[in-house]
């Protein structure tokens, strides 16, 4: 205490015993993109001396070997330097490594005085594709900032997946996200995700369109082990053999390489199918087309997480929510099919009453995760953990006495009381919703000697009304 040497009035500042715990943000996303590897590579000109005889017959050009492509649709055909509309030409593969033939509905006519027609086949050009530093995640608060760092929509699939994910995130209610791009899906490793670990704000993680098992394992490890405070959103594969045969073929069973549900974890959610969206780059290349492509849903779903967190709170399941920007689905899933997918933790996106909605709220593994089978339960626990962690840093190096135990109990109780009032905890009274215990029982002498102070907290988190049941029976009103 200070010493006073002369009479007078002295005013002292006394630290408050109340150290308010503020709830952390749960809606900041972290996106990991990859390079697609496609470049604009013109093919060798192919000529044919018999073209232009005026018979109007279909004309087939045999082509040399071209670079590997996902499908012939990623190529463009030009005649005399002019692009040919996609509906007037057909490309065929004789194996996965080359396009072997170009078939015209009507044979092109040579330009006089030539007697042959030069036909060029090349990759669709990339639109707005830029290279961003790999090791420096960029903060984006709108899609314009994303374009400045990473480029616009593109015909390159990897760039397209990332661009649509970030656009869908902001369009569905997201406000802040960090974006990092790696060389390829195989480059997504625990160590490569190190720059993300230092950004404490990130609460949601997604790698749009990445479905490799190794990458998924690295992402789960990043969320569950390395940071322990993040939730992962996973995409299904873009294509399945038969929408009606999912259960029979076992495509969604755990362990199916790069297609099925990853191993059970309550730190991640898995969404199916891909959604159909408008792509301005595709529309620019084919003005006569509709410009629609299929995109992974993880970015849009991350935006829904952020929207629900803002409007209702993290305790509200991010389901029965409209996917803004979705114009269709890769597959239409019936209730009968979802009956078999839901217990596995496959969150289905379905068209319901004219809207495309997220119609599932389970963590990967579903029923196998017991008390943590619901997304909102796990994310609420992460919210409570991170909020209490950040809000009690002042405790470190304080004298470990009963007075400290009372301060901890008082502050954590005040925080949980506010959480209960938002509707996140179940119970008619605070005593039914949570408890906080920090006393001599939780802090015996042997723990105090180790410099530890232990607080035990129990919470009753609300579960979603996943199955709404009305029991209806016929009733004959009694006569009057």
Order of alpha helices (4+ residues) and beta strands (2+ residues): beta-beta-beta-beta-beta-beta-beta-beta-alpha-alpha-beta-alpha-beta-alpha-beta-alpha-beta-beta-alpha-beta-alpha-beta-beta-alpha-beta-beta-alpha-alpha-alpha-beta-alpha-beta
